[in-house]
């Protein structure tokens, strides 16, 4: 059997130099601007969080600017596809809401694999959703809403949503309350949804607390239920869905950062560390509170496990509610 030849001193030195250069390259991150894609319109809640985050991340990332890039369309799919197909070098990220994990199960085909083409960095923040109705609606909690729908389907048996996730949450309520004939109406955004609800054109709306709160404060809407595990200090009179008898009805609108798959782990960890430092600062906690959100900033490992677990939840819910992918 031939004896394997040993690497020459010169080749060993070259290998060591290559390893050292790779280490220096990663240690030098970042050495150019970072792009944070928001796949939704400018001016919305996600965009606002992204811009506050980007402004405060730059100084922590060796003073490299973090540029917010709005790439809208298709319920967040267009901007997310851009990131999924970007080089995995740590310079491109996407900030998405919960619909990101819902889309694979209600869309017939996506131009990327949600769980394989992207890797999670962290969950930035989360906020409960609210079931809202016209201020003078004859119900003030989920049980009364269900009873009103059963009594007069024509008057109260319709609900509106602004994206795939809020649609599913409404369908979940209908399923738990055995309300088979409630009509769903889709809206392009929270603002027209809550305005139409306040005008009495819908039995109820499923929307973000951020979208509903101004009209609730103005006396045009009332909150009849909230999806957090405990009552919200922002809407202390609104009962939770759980306390209203619906087990496991604890759901949040989430704001999460993903990167292209195969982005180096050390870069993901660095980004998670800096995002956590920003969102847990007193200033950012207050900013998020104004968006009706609280910081999360979990680890890379925790967040990726969470994403896969929640994707299974949404997949099962789509099947259970009978929603057909479009």
VENNORGI-V673432 format. One record per pair of residues at least 24 apart in sequence whose C-alpha atoms are under 6 Angstrom apart, sorted by the first residue. I is the first residue (numbers start at 1). J is the second residue. If there is no record, write none. Layout:
BEGIN
i->I j->J
i->I j->J
END
This chain:
BEGIN
i->33 j->64
i->33 j->65
i->33 j->66
i->34 j->66
i->34 j->91
i->35 j->66
i->35 j->67
i->35 j->91
i->35 j->92
i->36 j->67
i->36 j->68
i->36 j->93
i->36 j->94
i->37 j->68
i->37 j->69
i->37 j->70
i->37 j->93
i->37 j->94
i->38 j->69
i->38 j->70
i->38 j->94
i->38 j->95
i->39 j->70
i->39 j->71
i->39 j->72
i->39 j->76
i->39 j->79
i->40 j->72
i->40 j->76
i->41 j->72
i->84 j->117
i->84 j->118
i->84 j->260
i->88 j->260
i->88 j->262
i->88 j->263
i->89 j->263
i->90 j->263
i->93 j->258
i->93 j->259
i->94 j->257
i->94 j->258
i->95 j->256
i->95 j->257
i->96 j->255
i->96 j->256
i->97 j->254
i->97 j->255
i->98 j->253
i->98 j->254
i->99 j->164
i->99 j->165
i->101 j->311
i->102 j->314
i->105 j->315
i->106 j->325
i->107 j->325
i->107 j->326
i->108 j->325
i->108 j->326
i->117 j->261
i->118 j->259
i->118 j->260
i->118 j->261
i->119 j->258
i->119 j->259
i->119 j->261
i->120 j->258
i->120 j->304
i->121 j->257
i->121 j->258
i->121 j->268
i->121 j->272
i->121 j->300
i->122 j->256
i->122 j->257
i->122 j->272
i->122 j->297
i->122 j->298
i->122 j->300
i->122 j->303
i->123 j->256
i->123 j->296
i->123 j->297
i->124 j->255
i->124 j->256
i->124 j->295
i->124 j->296
i->124 j->297
i->125 j->255
i->125 j->294
i->125 j->295
i->125 j->296
i->126 j->253
i->126 j->254
i->126 j->293
i->126 j->294
i->127 j->252
i->127 j->253
i->127 j->293
i->128 j->227
i->128 j->228
i->128 j->252
i->128 j->253
i->129 j->207
i->129 j->208
i->129 j->209
i->129 j->226
i->129 j->227
i->130 j->206
i->130 j->207
i->130 j->208
i->130 j->209
i->130 j->225
i->130 j->226
i->131 j->205
i->131 j->206
i->131 j->223
i->131 j->224
i->131 j->225
i->132 j->204
i->132 j->205
i->132 j->222
i->132 j->223
i->132 j->224
i->133 j->204
i->133 j->221
i->133 j->222
i->134 j->197
i->134 j->198
i->134 j->200
i->134 j->221
i->135 j->220
i->135 j->221
i->135 j->222
i->140 j->224
i->141 j->224
i->141 j->225
i->156 j->203
i->157 j->182
i->157 j->203
i->158 j->182
i->158 j->183
i->158 j->184
i->158 j->202
i->158 j->203
i->159 j->184
i->159 j->202
i->159 j->203
i->159 j->204
i->159 j->205
i->160 j->184
i->160 j->185
i->160 j->186
i->160 j->205
i->161 j->186
i->161 j->187
i->161 j->206
i->162 j->186
i->162 j->187
i->162 j->188
i->162 j->189
i->162 j->190
i->166 j->206
i->210 j->291
i->210 j->292
i->227 j->251
END
